[in-house]
Amino acid sequence: MQKANVGKSLIIEAHGERYERIPVRTHVITSKDKLEKILEKYVKPVLREGDVVFMSEKAVACTQRRAIRMDDIHPRPLAKLLSRFVYKTPYGIGLGIPETMEMALRECGTLRILFAALVSAIGKLFGKRGWFYIIAGEKARAIDGPCDYAIPPYNEYVVLGPKDPEKTARNAAKEAGIPLFCIVDLNDLGGNILGVSSDELKSEWLLPILRDNPLGQSDEQTPIGIIRPAGASSGQWFYKERENILADLRRLVRINSVAEPESDIKPFGQGCREVLDEMLKICVEHGVDCANHEYYCGSAFLPGETEKETGIFSHLDIVPVSGEWIYPVLEGAVDKGFMFGRGVVDNKSAAIMGLYLQLYFRENNIQLKNGLRVFFGCCEENGMGDLSYYRERYKVPGQSLVPDSVFPVCYGEKGIFNINIVSPPLSGNILCFEGGLVTNMVADSATLKLKPTPQPLEMLDGLRSFDNINVEKSAEAVTITALGKPAHAAYPEGSVNAIGLLASFAVTNNLVTGEDKHSLAFIASICGENRGESLGVAAAHEEFGKLTCVAGKVRMEDGKLVLSINIRYPYSEKADVIGMVIKARCVENGFTTRDMTDSPPSYVARESAFVTALAEAYREVTGDSPPDYIMGGGTYARMLPNAVAFGTEFPGENQRPGFLPEGHGGPHQPDEALHIDGFLEALEIYAHAILKIDGI
């Protein structure tokens, strides 16, 4: 199996195809070598039909005696002066020392260099760079100075560009018997094609394939490379596997895997055990190494060249089913380009994606430097105890992707603060008040039962109507139910909290009195908005956005109401301060607080090589450049080093089924829907991304 240089990828996708860029190691090339002999010795034995050979201009120049020792160059005063004004980059000295500037004056002529310097100075006044080399030409651009990472003796040499590179490329190719050969000037900023052996080799075809400088820019000693078709592109491969991908995903969707930490079947209930067993069974069927980590989670592993690992963190547990569904909940039905079922988006498809990425790299003989570990969590939706367990006992990858959000890169997550507030003792007229399924979701339904005393019965006769409210009277109780509009606690905009709707109904229509009415009014105020204003904790941050506050569940315990509140807060806020403010506001209203938990915000520098590479992968596949972002959602990324949430949903609503009613089709909503073509595109993006970050 061919190997890429350190920090480079062997495979690249360009022009809708996949190409290998095979580096060829040689001896240290000097003026004693003949170019055609080098090609015959190192390239001819491994050359295949259709291969394109490319060679560094520096190595070609060395065979032409165009490498000059620094000690043999005596810069004139003009060279010393001009070199002081050259913009320095981390990718080479260029003309930034007197010796290289002196060679530019000799190669290009003094007048041309002076004119180029004048034009460059004018350009800088307008904030423009690069005008110097436009005027000075390729001869000036091709001059390389000495640098610490160059192979001796060239760490003490100035190397000029090759002489007549077009003619040199054609002659060398003819004499060595290599049909397709080119001389290239590449660095980590970009590149140029200096000479080609055939007119069919076009710069616009070559440069995208060589855009990441696969020969390297240090001491790799690989001045030659071979471009070779590598078969189907990742997008084509995943599309070919479409039916297999959907079949494996359907096997997971059919299992009701709500995490139940309180279950007698530890650690997270029978459903999570069954879905993990099924996922690992799928891995075994595909011949992938996998492990069950005591039913807290599982993992599958594809070895790399080194001990480093890249992680993909998915979860198999789901939120409880709620609302009225049009499609079957647990079948994985496919219709109109979508797969429907609880967990198809959040997050069972991510587990299947991780597995098929491993299969793609394995079956296409793409050797990764980092091992690729896919994590299958079983309790992400209910506290992330699965990952806490794993972290305490196993080594986590050095960098990780969490496919549990929206593309492109979510480089930060708000803090998550949970608190329960408890009402004063109720009068006894409220028999039951319960609503909501989980704390991280706007309550979709709620039920209030009252004693059938004269007070509520009389009030019901002249009742003010509320939408989505149903009232039933019996000898035992007055039962009132409310239906809300659910949403994830991180994105509550446009939602309707059924708890608040029901509390407001009871208070407005005087169905409760005294302290009971005061308690429900306080709950109604909390549930009636989602910015924390009623609790005194509203806040905003320029980069992290506004604090959100959602009451996800209400229940009765020991004659008191317990309201569970989920807050997503910006990086600028502190959890202990939020807790103190809420406690004070609760005391004012006769409530107490308990069960405070906090998961601090997470953040990875937007300018880091990791985030930049992921954004580039998204842009290269989609052609789109939406901004990276920070979100209120809580993913595994907050519990991992150097981790970000990355897809697999796309920005906007164009991949949601427009034929469904409002409030259907999204994660945590009825008729949760996976856009199949979008998911296949997400797989392609991930394949690109993993290759880009491999070795970082």
C-alpha positions as CSV (number, residue, x, y, z in Angstrom):
1,M,0.0,0.0,0.0
2,Q,1.4,3.4,-1.0
3,K,2.0,6.0,1.7
4,A,1.7,9.7,1.7
5,N,4.1,12.2,3.2
6,V,3.6,13.3,6.8
7,G,0.7,15.7,7.0
8,K,-0.4,14.9,3.5
9,S,-3.1,12.7,2.0
10,L,-2.4,10.0,-0.5
11,I,-5.9,10.3,-2.1
12,I,-7.5,13.5,-3.2
13,E,-10.8,14.2,-5.0
14,A,-10.9,16.7,-7.8
15,H,-13.0,17.1,-11.0
16,G,-15.4,14.6,-9.5
17,E,-12.8,11.8,-9.4
18,R,-10.3,10.3,-7.0
19,Y,-6.6,10.4,-7.5
20,E,-3.5,9.0,-5.8
21,R,-0.5,11.3,-5.5
22,I,2.3,8.8,-4.9
23,P,5.5,10.4,-3.6
24,V,8.7,8.9,-5.0
25,R,11.7,8.9,-2.7
26,T,15.2,9.5,-4.4
27,H,18.7,10.1,-3.4
28,V,19.8,13.7,-2.8
29,I,19.9,15.1,-6.3
30,T,22.9,17.2,-7.3
31,S,24.5,18.8,-10.4
32,K,26.1,15.4,-11.2
33,D,22.7,13.8,-12.0
34,K,21.0,13.7,-15.3
35,L,17.3,14.3,-15.2
36,E,16.3,11.5,-17.6
37,K,18.4,9.0,-15.6
38,I,16.7,9.9,-12.4
39,L,13.3,9.3,-14.1
40,E,14.5,6.0,-15.5
41,K,15.8,4.8,-12.2
42,Y,13.0,5.8,-9.8
43,V,9.9,6.2,-12.0
44,K,10.0,3.7,-14.9
45,P,9.9,0.6,-12.6
46,V,6.6,1.7,-11.0
47,L,5.0,3.5,-13.9
48,R,1.6,2.4,-15.2
49,E,-0.3,3.4,-18.3
50,G,-2.1,6.7,-17.8
51,D,0.2,7.8,-14.9
52,V,1.2,11.5,-14.8
53,V,4.7,12.2,-13.3
54,F,5.4,15.5,-11.7
55,M,8.7,16.8,-10.4
56,S,9.8,19.6,-8.2
57,E,11.3,22.6,-10.0
58,K,14.0,22.8,-7.4
59,A,15.2,19.2,-8.1
60,V,15.2,19.9,-11.8
61,A,17.2,23.1,-11.3
62,C,19.8,21.2,-9.3
63,T,20.5,19.0,-12.3
64,Q,21.1,22.1,-14.4
65,R,23.8,23.6,-12.0
66,R,21.3,26.3,-10.9
67,A,21.9,25.8,-7.2
68,I,24.5,28.3,-5.9
69,R,26.2,28.3,-2.6
70,M,25.5,31.3,-0.4
71,D,29.2,32.0,0.1
72,D,29.6,32.4,-3.7
73,I,27.0,35.1,-4.0
74,H,28.1,38.7,-3.2
75,P,25.0,40.9,-3.0
76,R,25.2,44.5,-4.3
77,P,23.9,47.3,-2.1
78,L,20.7,47.5,-4.2
79,A,19.9,43.9,-3.4
80,K,20.5,44.5,0.3
81,L,18.1,47.5,0.2
82,L,15.3,45.8,-1.8
83,S,15.3,42.6,0.3
84,R,14.4,44.6,3.4
85,F,10.9,45.4,1.9
86,V,10.0,41.8,0.9
87,Y,6.9,40.4,2.7
88,K,8.0,37.3,4.7
89,T,5.8,34.2,4.8
90,P,6.2,31.0,6.8
91,Y,6.5,29.0,3.6
92,G,10.0,30.1,2.5
93,I,12.4,33.0,2.3
94,G,11.7,34.0,-1.2
95,L,13.6,37.2,-2.1
96,G,13.7,38.3,1.6
97,I,17.5,38.1,1.9
98,P,20.2,39.9,0.0
99,E,21.5,36.8,-1.7
100,T,18.2,35.7,-3.2
101,M,17.4,39.3,-4.3
102,E,20.9,39.5,-5.9
103,M,20.0,36.4,-8.0
104,A,16.7,38.0,-9.0
105,L,18.5,41.1,-10.2
106,R,20.8,38.9,-12.3
107,E,18.0,36.6,-13.6
108,C,15.5,39.3,-14.4
109,G,17.5,42.4,-14.9
110,T,17.9,45.4,-12.7
111,L,15.3,47.6,-14.4
112,R,12.6,45.0,-14.3
113,I,13.1,44.3,-10.6
114,L,13.1,48.1,-9.8
115,F,9.9,48.5,-11.8
116,A,8.3,45.5,-10.0
117,A,9.4,47.0,-6.6
118,L,7.7,50.4,-7.6
119,V,4.5,48.7,-8.6
120,S,4.5,46.6,-5.4
121,A,4.9,49.7,-3.3
122,I,1.9,51.3,-5.0
123,G,-0.1,48.1,-4.5
124,K,0.6,48.0,-0.8
125,L,-0.9,51.5,-0.5
126,F,-4.2,49.9,-1.7
127,G,-3.8,46.9,0.5
128,K,-2.8,44.6,-2.4
129,R,0.0,42.1,-2.3
130,G,1.6,39.9,-5.1
131,W,2.1,42.7,-7.7
132,F,5.9,42.4,-7.4
133,Y,5.9,38.8,-8.8
134,I,3.3,39.7,-11.5
135,I,5.8,42.2,-12.9
136,A,9.1,40.4,-12.1
137,G,7.8,37.1,-13.6
138,E,8.3,33.4,-13.0
139,K,12.1,33.6,-12.8
140,A,11.9,35.7,-9.7
141,R,9.0,33.7,-8.2
142,A,11.0,30.4,-8.7
143,I,14.0,31.5,-6.6
144,D,14.3,29.6,-3.4
145,G,16.5,30.6,-0.5
146,P,18.1,28.4,2.2
147,C,16.0,27.2,5.1
148,D,16.6,25.1,8.2
149,Y,14.3,22.2,7.0
150,A,16.0,21.8,3.6
151,I,18.1,18.7,3.0
152,P,21.8,19.4,3.3
153,P,23.7,20.7,1.5
154,Y,20.7,22.8,0.2
155,N,20.2,24.4,3.5
156,E,23.2,26.6,2.5
157,Y,22.2,27.2,-1.2
158,V,20.1,29.5,-3.3
159,V,18.3,27.5,-6.0
160,L,17.0,29.3,-9.1
161,G,14.1,28.2,-11.2
162,P,14.9,25.6,-13.9
163,K,16.1,26.9,-17.2
164,D,13.6,26.6,-20.1
165,P,11.3,24.3,-18.1
166,E,8.9,23.6,-21.1
167,K,11.7,22.3,-23.3
168,T,13.3,20.5,-20.4
169,A,10.1,18.7,-19.6
170,R,9.6,17.5,-23.2
171,N,13.2,16.4,-23.7
172,A,13.4,14.5,-20.4
173,A,10.1,12.8,-21.0
174,K,11.1,11.7,-24.4
175,E,14.5,10.4,-23.4
176,A,13.2,8.6,-20.3
177,G,10.2,7.1,-22.2
178,I,7.6,8.8,-19.9
179,P,4.6,10.1,-21.9
180,L,3.1,12.4,-19.3
181,F,5.6,14.5,-17.3
182,C,5.5,18.0,-15.8
183,I,7.7,20.3,-13.8
184,V,5.9,22.0,-10.9
185,D,6.5,24.8,-8.5
186,L,4.4,23.9,-5.4
187,N,4.3,25.1,-1.8
188,D,1.8,25.1,0.9
189,L,0.2,28.3,-0.4
190,G,-0.4,27.1,-3.9
191,G,1.5,26.3,-7.1
192,N,2.4,26.8,-10.7
193,I,3.0,24.4,-13.6
194,L,6.3,25.4,-15.3
195,G,6.6,22.9,-18.0
196,V,4.7,19.9,-19.5
197,S,5.7,17.1,-21.9
198,S,2.3,17.1,-23.6
199,D,-0.3,19.7,-24.5
200,E,-3.0,17.5,-22.9
201,L,-1.5,18.3,-19.5
202,K,-3.4,21.5,-18.5
203,S,-2.7,23.6,-15.4
204,E,-6.5,23.8,-14.7
205,W,-6.5,20.0,-14.4
206,L,-3.2,19.5,-12.6
207,L,-3.4,22.2,-9.9
208,P,-6.6,21.1,-8.2
209,I,-5.0,17.6,-7.9
210,L,-1.8,19.0,-6.4
211,R,-3.4,21.8,-4.4
212,D,-2.1,20.6,-1.0
213,N,1.5,20.2,-2.1
214,P,1.7,16.4,-1.7
215,L,5.5,16.3,-2.2
216,G,5.9,18.2,1.1
217,Q,7.9,21.3,1.9
218,S,10.4,19.9,4.4
219,D,12.9,17.1,4.5
220,E,10.8,14.4,2.8
221,Q,13.3,13.7,0.0
222,T,10.5,13.0,-2.4
223,P,11.0,15.4,-5.3
224,I,8.9,13.3,-7.7
225,G,5.3,12.2,-7.5
226,I,2.9,10.1,-9.6
227,I,-0.7,11.0,-10.2
228,R,-2.8,7.9,-10.7
229,P,-6.6,7.4,-10.9
230,A,-7.9,5.8,-7.7
231,G,-11.2,4.4,-8.9
232,A,-14.7,5.6,-7.9
233,S,-15.0,8.9,-5.9
234,S,-16.2,8.7,-2.4
235,G,-19.6,10.1,-3.5
236,Q,-19.9,7.4,-6.1
237,W,-18.9,4.7,-3.7
238,F,-21.5,5.7,-1.1
239,Y,-24.2,6.0,-3.7
240,K,-23.4,2.4,-4.8
241,E,-23.8,1.3,-1.2
242,R,-27.1,3.2,-0.8
243,E,-29.4,0.2,-0.3
244,N,-27.0,-1.5,2.1
245,I,-26.7,1.7,4.1
246,L,-30.5,2.1,4.4
247,A,-31.0,-1.6,5.3
248,D,-28.5,-1.4,8.1
249,L,-30.0,1.8,9.4
250,R,-33.5,0.3,9.3
251,R,-32.3,-2.5,11.6
252,L,-31.4,0.1,14.3
253,V,-34.5,2.2,13.8
254,R,-36.8,-0.8,14.5
255,I,-35.5,-0.9,18.1
256,N,-37.1,1.4,20.7
257,S,-34.0,2.5,22.5
258,V,-34.9,5.2,24.9
259,A,-32.3,5.4,27.6
260,E,-33.7,4.4,31.0
261,P,-31.0,4.8,33.7
262,E,-33.6,4.0,36.4
263,S,-34.4,0.6,34.8
264,D,-33.6,-2.6,36.6
265,I,-31.8,-3.7,33.5
266,K,-28.5,-1.8,33.8
267,P,-27.0,0.5,32.8
268,F,-29.7,2.0,30.5
269,G,-32.5,-0.4,30.0
270,Q,-33.4,-3.3,27.6
271,G,-33.9,-1.2,24.5
272,C,-30.3,0.3,24.7
273,R,-28.9,-3.2,25.2
274,E,-30.7,-4.5,22.2
275,V,-29.7,-1.7,19.9
276,L,-26.1,-1.9,20.9
277,D,-26.1,-5.7,20.3
278,E,-27.6,-5.1,16.8
279,M,-25.0,-2.4,15.9
280,L,-22.1,-4.6,16.9
281,K,-23.7,-7.5,15.0
282,I,-23.8,-5.3,11.9
283,C,-20.1,-4.4,12.4
284,V,-19.1,-8.1,12.7
285,E,-21.1,-8.9,9.6
286,H,-19.0,-6.3,7.7
287,G,-15.7,-7.6,9.2
288,V,-15.0,-4.6,11.3
289,D,-13.3,-4.9,14.8
290,C,-15.7,-3.8,17.5
291,A,-16.2,-3.9,21.3
292,N,-19.0,-3.8,23.8
293,H,-18.0,-1.5,26.7
294,E,-20.2,-3.1,29.4
295,Y,-23.4,-1.9,27.6
296,Y,-22.6,1.7,28.4
297,C,-21.5,2.1,24.8
298,G,-19.6,0.3,22.0
299,S,-17.0,1.2,19.5
300,A,-15.6,0.0,16.1
301,F,-12.0,0.6,15.1
302,L,-10.1,0.8,11.9
303,P,-6.3,0.9,12.6
304,G,-4.1,3.6,11.2
305,E,-0.3,3.8,10.7
306,T,0.2,5.5,14.1
307,E,-1.3,5.1,17.6
308,K,-3.1,8.4,17.2
309,E,-6.9,8.2,16.7
310,T,-9.6,10.3,15.1
311,G,-13.0,9.7,16.7
312,I,-16.6,9.8,15.3
313,F,-19.0,9.9,18.2
314,S,-22.6,8.8,17.6
315,H,-25.4,7.7,19.9
316,L,-28.0,4.9,19.5
317,D,-30.4,6.1,22.2
318,I,-33.4,8.1,21.2
319,V,-35.9,10.6,22.8
320,P,-39.3,9.2,23.7
321,V,-41.9,9.0,21.0
322,S,-44.5,11.8,21.2
323,G,-47.1,13.5,19.1
324,E,-49.3,12.2,16.3
325,W,-47.3,10.4,13.6
326,I,-48.3,10.0,10.0
327,Y,-45.6,7.4,9.2
328,P,-44.8,4.3,11.3
329,V,-42.6,5.3,14.3
330,L,-40.1,2.4,14.4
331,E,-40.0,0.9,10.9
332,G,-37.7,3.1,8.9
333,A,-40.2,3.6,6.1
334,V,-38.9,5.2,2.9
335,D,-41.1,7.6,0.9
336,K,-40.5,10.5,-1.5
337,G,-36.7,10.5,-0.9
338,F,-36.9,10.3,2.9
339,M,-36.6,7.7,5.6
340,F,-38.9,8.1,8.5
341,G,-38.7,6.9,12.1
342,R,-37.5,8.0,15.6
343,G,-33.7,8.2,15.6
344,V,-33.2,8.3,11.8
345,V,-31.5,11.7,12.2
346,D,-30.8,11.9,15.9
347,N,-28.6,9.9,15.9
348,K,-28.7,6.3,14.5
349,S,-27.7,7.4,11.0
350,A,-24.5,8.8,12.4
351,A,-23.6,5.3,13.8
352,I,-24.1,3.8,10.3
353,M,-22.2,6.7,8.7
354,G,-19.2,6.0,10.9
355,L,-19.2,2.3,10.0
356,Y,-19.5,3.0,6.3
357,L,-16.7,5.5,6.4
358,Q,-14.5,2.7,7.9
359,L,-15.6,0.4,5.1
360,Y,-14.9,3.0,2.4
361,F,-11.3,3.6,3.6
362,R,-10.7,-0.2,4.0
363,E,-12.2,-1.3,0.7
364,N,-10.5,1.4,-1.3
365,N,-7.1,0.7,0.2
366,I,-6.8,4.2,1.7
367,Q,-4.3,3.9,4.6
368,L,-5.0,6.5,7.3
369,K,-2.3,7.8,9.6
370,N,-4.7,8.0,12.5
371,G,-6.8,5.1,13.5
372,L,-10.6,5.8,13.0
373,R,-12.7,4.9,16.0
374,V,-16.5,5.1,15.9
375,F,-18.3,5.4,19.2
376,F,-21.8,4.1,19.8
377,G,-23.3,5.8,22.8
378,C,-26.3,4.6,24.7
379,C,-27.3,7.5,26.9
380,E,-26.6,10.8,25.1
381,E,-30.2,12.1,25.5
382,N,-30.3,11.5,29.2
383,G,-27.1,12.9,30.8
384,M,-24.2,11.4,28.7
385,G,-23.4,8.9,31.5
386,D,-22.2,6.6,28.7
387,L,-19.4,8.9,27.7
388,S,-18.5,9.7,31.3
389,Y,-18.1,6.0,31.9
390,Y,-16.0,5.5,28.7
391,R,-13.7,8.5,29.5
392,E,-12.9,7.1,33.0
393,R,-11.8,3.7,31.7
394,Y,-10.6,4.1,28.1
395,K,-8.4,6.5,26.2
396,V,-10.4,9.0,24.0
397,P,-9.2,10.1,20.6
398,G,-7.0,13.2,20.2
399,Q,-9.5,14.8,17.8
400,S,-13.1,13.9,17.3
401,L,-16.1,14.7,15.1
402,V,-19.7,14.6,16.4
403,P,-22.3,14.2,13.6
404,D,-25.2,15.5,15.7
405,S,-25.8,19.1,14.5
406,V,-25.8,21.1,11.3
407,F,-23.0,21.7,8.7
408,P,-20.5,23.3,8.5
409,V,-18.6,23.4,11.8
410,C,-20.0,24.0,15.2
411,Y,-16.9,25.2,17.0
412,G,-18.6,26.0,20.3
413,E,-21.5,24.9,22.4
414,K,-23.3,26.9,25.1
415,G,-23.2,25.7,28.7
416,I,-26.1,23.5,29.9
417,F,-27.5,24.2,33.3
418,N,-30.3,22.1,34.8
419,I,-32.3,22.9,37.9
420,N,-35.5,21.8,39.5
421,I,-37.7,24.3,41.2
422,V,-40.3,23.2,43.8
423,S,-43.6,24.9,44.7
424,P,-45.0,25.4,48.2
425,P,-47.4,22.7,49.4
426,L,-50.6,22.6,47.3
427,S,-54.0,22.9,48.9
428,G,-55.2,19.5,47.8
429,N,-57.5,20.8,45.0
430,I,-54.9,19.9,42.4
431,L,-54.9,16.1,42.1
432,C,-52.3,15.8,39.4
433,F,-50.2,18.1,37.2
434,E,-47.8,16.3,34.8
435,G,-46.3,17.1,31.5
436,G,-43.3,16.8,29.2
437,L,-41.1,13.8,28.5
438,V,-37.5,14.9,28.9
439,T,-35.9,18.0,30.3
440,N,-34.1,19.0,27.0
441,M,-37.3,19.3,25.0
442,V,-40.2,21.8,25.1
443,A,-43.1,20.0,26.6
444,D,-45.5,18.7,23.9
445,S,-48.4,17.8,26.2
446,A,-49.5,18.3,29.8
447,T,-52.4,17.1,32.0
448,L,-54.0,18.9,35.0
449,K,-56.6,17.1,37.2
450,L,-58.6,19.1,39.7
451,K,-61.1,18.1,42.4
452,P,-64.7,18.6,41.1
453,T,-65.4,21.3,43.6
454,P,-68.0,24.1,42.9
455,Q,-65.2,26.5,42.1
456,P,-63.8,24.9,38.9
457,L,-67.2,23.5,37.9
458,E,-68.8,27.0,38.0
459,M,-65.9,28.6,36.2
460,L,-66.1,26.0,33.4
461,D,-69.5,27.2,32.4
462,G,-68.3,30.6,31.4
463,L,-64.9,29.3,30.2
464,R,-62.6,31.4,28.1
465,S,-61.5,29.3,25.2
466,F,-57.9,28.4,24.6
467,D,-56.5,26.6,21.5
468,N,-55.3,23.1,22.0
469,I,-57.1,22.7,25.3
470,N,-59.5,19.8,26.1
471,V,-61.7,19.6,29.2
472,E,-63.4,16.5,30.6
473,K,-65.6,16.4,33.7
474,S,-66.5,13.4,35.8
475,A,-67.5,12.7,39.3
476,E,-63.9,12.0,40.3
477,A,-62.1,14.9,38.6
478,V,-62.0,17.7,36.2
479,T,-59.3,16.7,33.7
480,I,-57.7,19.3,31.4
481,T,-55.2,18.5,28.8
482,A,-53.1,20.8,26.6
483,L,-51.1,20.1,23.5
484,G,-48.1,22.2,22.7
485,K,-45.6,22.5,19.9
486,P,-42.4,20.7,20.8
487,A,-38.8,21.7,20.0
488,H,-35.4,20.9,21.2
489,A,-34.4,23.0,24.3
490,A,-31.5,24.5,22.4
491,Y,-33.8,25.9,19.6
492,P,-37.1,26.8,21.3
493,E,-38.0,29.6,18.9
494,G,-41.5,29.1,17.6
495,S,-42.4,26.3,20.1
496,V,-45.4,26.3,22.4
497,N,-44.9,24.9,25.9
498,A,-47.9,22.7,26.9
499,I,-47.0,23.2,30.6
500,G,-47.2,26.9,30.3
501,L,-50.3,26.7,28.1
502,L,-52.1,24.6,30.7
503,A,-51.0,26.7,33.7
504,S,-52.1,29.9,32.0
505,F,-55.5,28.3,31.2
506,A,-56.1,27.4,34.8
507,V,-55.0,30.8,36.1
508,T,-56.8,32.9,33.6
509,N,-60.1,31.0,34.1
510,N,-59.8,31.0,37.9
511,L,-59.9,27.2,38.1
512,V,-57.4,27.5,41.0
513,T,-57.2,29.9,43.9
514,G,-54.9,31.1,46.6
515,E,-51.4,29.8,46.8
516,D,-52.2,27.2,44.1
517,K,-53.0,30.0,41.7
518,H,-49.9,31.9,42.6
519,S,-47.7,28.8,42.0
520,L,-49.3,28.1,38.6
521,A,-49.0,31.8,37.6
522,F,-45.2,31.6,38.4
523,I,-44.9,28.4,36.3
524,A,-46.9,30.0,33.5
525,S,-44.6,33.0,33.4
526,I,-41.5,30.7,33.2
527,C,-43.0,28.6,30.4
528,G,-44.4,31.6,28.5
529,E,-41.1,32.8,27.2
530,N,-37.7,31.1,26.5
531,R,-35.1,33.7,27.4
532,G,-35.0,33.4,31.1
533,E,-36.5,36.9,31.7
534,S,-39.0,35.6,34.3
535,L,-36.2,34.1,36.3
536,G,-33.9,37.1,36.0
537,V,-31.2,35.3,34.0
538,A,-31.6,36.7,30.5
539,A,-28.2,37.2,28.9
540,A,-26.5,37.5,25.5
541,H,-23.0,37.3,24.0
542,E,-21.8,38.6,20.6
543,E,-20.4,35.2,19.5
544,F,-22.5,32.8,21.6
545,G,-25.9,34.5,21.2
546,K,-28.7,34.6,23.7
547,L,-29.4,32.4,26.7
548,T,-32.3,30.1,26.3
549,C,-34.5,28.7,29.1
550,V,-37.0,25.9,28.7
551,A,-39.2,24.1,31.2
552,G,-39.2,20.5,29.9
553,K,-41.1,18.5,32.6
554,V,-43.6,19.1,35.5
555,R,-44.8,16.5,38.0
556,M,-46.1,16.3,41.6
557,E,-44.1,15.0,44.5
558,D,-45.3,14.9,48.1
559,G,-48.0,17.4,47.4
560,K,-45.7,19.9,45.7
561,L,-45.1,20.7,42.0
562,V,-41.6,20.1,40.6
563,L,-40.6,21.9,37.4
564,S,-37.5,20.9,35.5
565,I,-35.7,23.7,33.8
566,N,-33.0,23.5,31.1
567,I,-30.9,26.6,30.4
568,R,-28.3,27.0,27.6
569,Y,-26.0,29.9,28.5
570,P,-23.3,31.8,26.7
571,Y,-19.6,31.6,27.4
572,S,-19.8,35.0,29.2
573,E,-22.1,33.7,32.0
574,K,-21.3,31.6,35.1
575,A,-23.4,28.6,36.2
576,D,-23.1,29.4,39.9
577,V,-24.4,33.0,39.3
578,I,-27.3,31.7,37.3
579,G,-28.2,29.3,40.1
580,M,-28.0,32.1,42.7
581,V,-30.3,34.4,40.7
582,I,-32.9,31.7,40.1
583,K,-32.8,30.7,43.8
584,A,-33.5,34.3,44.8
585,R,-36.3,34.6,42.3
586,C,-37.8,31.4,43.5
587,V,-37.7,32.5,47.2
588,E,-39.6,35.6,46.2
589,N,-42.4,33.3,44.9
590,G,-42.3,30.8,47.7
591,F,-40.5,28.2,45.7
592,T,-37.3,26.3,46.5
593,T,-34.5,24.9,44.3
594,R,-32.7,21.6,44.1
595,D,-30.8,19.2,41.8
596,M,-28.6,21.8,40.0
597,T,-26.2,20.3,37.4
598,D,-23.9,22.1,35.0
599,S,-22.0,21.2,31.8
600,P,-19.7,24.1,30.9
601,P,-19.5,25.7,27.5
602,S,-17.1,24.2,25.0
603,Y,-15.0,26.0,22.4
604,V,-12.4,25.2,19.7
605,A,-10.6,28.2,18.0
606,R,-12.3,29.0,14.8
607,E,-8.9,29.7,13.2
608,S,-7.4,26.4,14.2
609,A,-6.1,24.0,11.5
610,F,-8.7,21.5,12.6
611,V,-11.7,23.7,12.1
612,T,-10.3,25.2,8.9
613,A,-9.8,21.8,7.3
614,L,-13.3,20.7,8.1
615,A,-14.8,23.9,6.7
616,E,-12.7,23.4,3.5
617,A,-14.0,19.8,3.1
618,Y,-17.6,21.0,3.3
619,R,-16.9,23.8,0.8
620,E,-15.1,21.5,-1.7
621,V,-18.0,19.0,-1.8
622,T,-20.9,21.4,-1.7
623,G,-19.5,24.5,-3.3
624,D,-21.2,26.4,-0.5
625,S,-19.6,28.5,2.2
626,P,-22.0,29.2,5.1
627,P,-20.3,30.5,8.3
628,D,-19.2,28.2,11.0
629,Y,-21.2,28.7,14.2
630,I,-21.8,28.3,17.9
631,M,-25.0,26.5,19.1
632,G,-27.1,25.9,22.2
633,G,-27.3,22.2,21.6
634,G,-25.3,19.9,23.8
635,T,-23.4,17.1,22.0
636,Y,-20.6,14.8,23.0
637,A,-18.2,17.4,21.8
638,R,-18.4,19.3,25.1
639,M,-16.9,16.2,26.9
640,L,-14.1,15.5,24.5
641,P,-10.7,17.2,23.8
642,N,-10.4,19.0,20.5
643,A,-13.9,18.0,19.3
644,V,-16.5,19.8,17.3
645,A,-20.0,19.0,16.1
646,F,-20.0,18.6,12.3
647,G,-23.2,17.9,10.4
648,T,-24.9,15.8,9.3
649,E,-27.9,18.1,8.7
650,F,-27.6,20.9,6.2
651,P,-28.3,24.6,6.7
652,G,-31.8,25.8,5.9
653,E,-35.1,23.8,5.6
654,N,-34.6,22.5,2.1
655,Q,-33.9,19.0,3.3
656,R,-37.0,18.7,5.5
657,P,-40.1,17.1,3.9
658,G,-42.2,20.1,2.9
659,F,-45.3,17.8,2.4
660,L,-45.6,17.2,6.2
661,P,-47.5,19.5,8.6
662,E,-45.7,22.2,10.5
663,G,-43.9,20.7,13.5
664,H,-43.2,17.4,11.8
665,G,-40.0,16.0,10.3
666,G,-37.3,17.3,12.5
667,P,-35.3,15.6,15.3
668,H,-37.4,15.2,18.4
669,Q,-40.5,15.9,16.3
670,P,-43.2,13.5,15.0
671,D,-42.3,11.9,11.6
672,E,-38.5,12.5,12.1
673,A,-37.2,12.3,8.6
674,L,-33.8,11.7,7.0
675,H,-33.2,13.1,3.6
676,I,-31.5,10.2,1.9
677,D,-29.5,12.1,-0.8
678,G,-28.5,14.7,1.7
679,F,-27.2,11.9,4.0
680,L,-25.1,10.4,1.2
681,E,-23.7,13.8,0.5
682,A,-22.8,14.1,4.2
683,L,-20.9,10.8,4.0
684,E,-18.9,12.3,1.1
685,I,-18.2,15.4,3.1
686,Y,-17.0,13.3,6.0
687,A,-14.7,11.2,3.8
688,H,-13.1,14.4,2.5
689,A,-12.9,15.8,6.1
690,I,-11.2,12.8,7.6
691,L,-8.5,12.8,4.9
692,K,-7.9,16.5,5.5
693,I,-7.5,16.2,9.3
694,D,-5.7,12.9,9.2
695,G,-2.3,13.4,10.8
696,I,-3.2,16.8,12.4
